[in-house]
Amino acid sequence: AAIVASHYHPDFIINVKETGHILLVDYSNIDDLAVTDIGAAK
């Protein structure tokens, strides 16, 4: 897995290689995280 933070927006990009998913986590509201799941090509 890899976690990359944005320098311009309150976002983390998480690449989970074992599952083939990429997660975009918006932490602008820390009490209600918004997680977007992006399917990746294998």
C-alpha positions in Angstrom: 0.0 0.0 0.0 1.1 3.6 -0.6 -0.3 6.8 0.9 0.3 10.2 -0.9 -0.8 13.6 0.5 -1.9 16.5 -1.8 0.0 19.7 -1.4 -3.0 21.8 -2.6 -6.1 20.1 -1.3 -7.1 18.3 2.0 -6.8 14.9 0.3 -5.0 11.6 0.7 -4.6 9.1 -2.1 -4.2 5.5 -0.9 -3.1 2.8 -3.4 -3.9 -0.7 -2.1 -2.1 -2.9 -4.5 -3.4 -6.2 -3.0 -7.0 -5.3 -3.6 -6.6 -3.3 -6.8 -8.3 -0.2 -5.4 -7.3 3.4 -5.1 -8.9 5.4 -2.3 -9.3 9.2 -2.4 -9.8 10.4 1.2 -11.1 14.0 1.7 -10.3 15.1 5.3 -11.5 18.7 5.0 -14.1 17.6 7.7 -12.2 15.3 10.0 -15.4 14.2 11.8 -17.0 13.0 8.5 -14.3 11.7 6.1 -15.4 11.3 2.5 -13.9 8.2 0.9 -14.1 7.7 -2.9 -13.2 4.2 -4.2 -11.6 4.1 -7.6 -11.2 0.7 -9.3 -7.7 0.2 -10.8 -6.8 -2.0 -13.8 -4.9 -5.1 -12.8 
